[in-house]
Amino acid sequence: MPSPQNLSNFVWGIADQLRGVFKPNQYGTLVLPLTILRRMEAVMAPHRGRNLLRI
């Protein structure tokens, strides 16, 4: 299991990479859709196996 410090460094490293690509006024256009997608994934997680069987 990664230590909290390693996890923190990983997250900040990704944030530093994104800051290089996006201007500060563009952060909202990236963060909001990703937050919504993550929430949808978390809500649908209990149903994932059942939905895969339908496909």
VEXKOL-235987 format. One record per residue (C-alpha): x, y, z; residue number from 1. Coordinates in Angstrom, 3 decimals. Layout:
N
X / Y / Z / NUM .
...
END
This chain:
55
0.000 / 0.000 / 0.000 / 1 .
1.466 / 3.374 / -0.955 / 2 .
2.287 / 5.784 / 1.815 / 3 .
0.292 / 9.010 / 2.093 / 4 .
3.407 / 10.977 / 1.127 / 5 .
3.908 / 8.917 / -2.050 / 6 .
0.246 / 9.334 / -2.966 / 7 .
0.459 / 13.068 / -2.328 / 8 .
3.555 / 13.377 / -4.504 / 9 .
1.817 / 11.428 / -7.278 / 10 .
-1.264 / 13.683 / -7.217 / 11 .
0.799 / 16.871 / -7.133 / 12 .
2.926 / 15.572 / -10.007 / 13 .
-0.172 / 15.118 / -12.147 / 14 .
-1.404 / 18.574 / -11.144 / 15 .
1.929 / 20.071 / -12.209 / 16 .
1.655 / 18.345 / -15.594 / 17 .
-1.887 / 19.624 / -16.136 / 18 .
-0.887 / 23.145 / -15.175 / 19 .
1.630 / 23.082 / -17.994 / 20 .
-1.028 / 22.124 / -20.559 / 21 .
-4.030 / 24.157 / -19.408 / 22 .
-4.261 / 27.835 / -18.574 / 23 .
-5.752 / 28.657 / -15.147 / 24 .
-8.991 / 29.903 / -16.720 / 25 .
-9.400 / 26.479 / -18.416 / 26 .
-9.170 / 24.369 / -15.238 / 27 .
-12.934 / 24.374 / -14.740 / 28 .
-13.563 / 22.970 / -18.204 / 29 .
-11.437 / 19.970 / -17.282 / 30 .
-12.176 / 19.409 / -13.606 / 31 .
-15.984 / 19.530 / -13.711 / 32 .
-16.493 / 16.876 / -16.434 / 33 .
-13.923 / 14.561 / -14.829 / 34 .
-15.602 / 14.989 / -11.438 / 35 .
-18.983 / 14.113 / -12.933 / 36 .
-17.555 / 11.055 / -14.717 / 37 .
-15.931 / 9.850 / -11.500 / 38 .
-19.190 / 10.278 / -9.589 / 39 .
-21.109 / 8.338 / -12.243 / 40 .
-18.522 / 5.555 / -12.083 / 41 .
-18.836 / 5.358 / -8.296 / 42 .
-22.638 / 5.252 / -8.428 / 43 .
-22.685 / 2.558 / -11.119 / 44 .
-19.942 / 0.371 / -9.562 / 45 .
-22.380 / -1.978 / -7.767 / 46 .
-24.162 / -2.628 / -11.082 / 47 .
-21.056 / -3.067 / -13.238 / 48 .
-21.100 / -6.871 / -13.391 / 49 .
-24.801 / -7.044 / -14.146 / 50 .
-24.506 / -4.482 / -16.957 / 51 .
-21.542 / -6.268 / -18.546 / 52 .
-23.579 / -9.458 / -18.801 / 53 .
-26.184 / -7.632 / -20.909 / 54 .
-23.684 / -6.596 / -23.559 / 55 .
END
